[in-house]
Amino acid sequence: SEDPYEEAAQQLFELAPHSPEYVPRDHLPVFVPEFEHPEDLVPAEDEAPASLLPRGFLSPHI
């Protein structure tokens, strides 16, 4: 590319050690052991307990 900053960033990216702490912003991890089954951890919308929602959240009165 013509942009020297972008070129330098690309070189740094290629030389950067791929440590667990370093994750590019748009990188989606292929294997995340803590969340093997995210659907088991996140309740479906219709399963969310109403008590966790503020009063009037589902039927706001304007």
C-alpha positions, 0 to 999 in steps of 0.5 A: 500500500502507499500508506507508510503507516499501514505498511508499518502496521502490516509489518508489525502484525506479521512480526507480532508474537501470537500470544493469548493476550494479543487478539486483533480487533476483528479476529473471531477465535475458532476455539474458546474453551470457556464458551464451548456451548454459548447457547447453554449460557445465554437464555433465549429471549422468551426464557428471560425472567421478567423479574430481571427487567425493570418495571414497565420495560415490557409495557412502557406507559408514555 
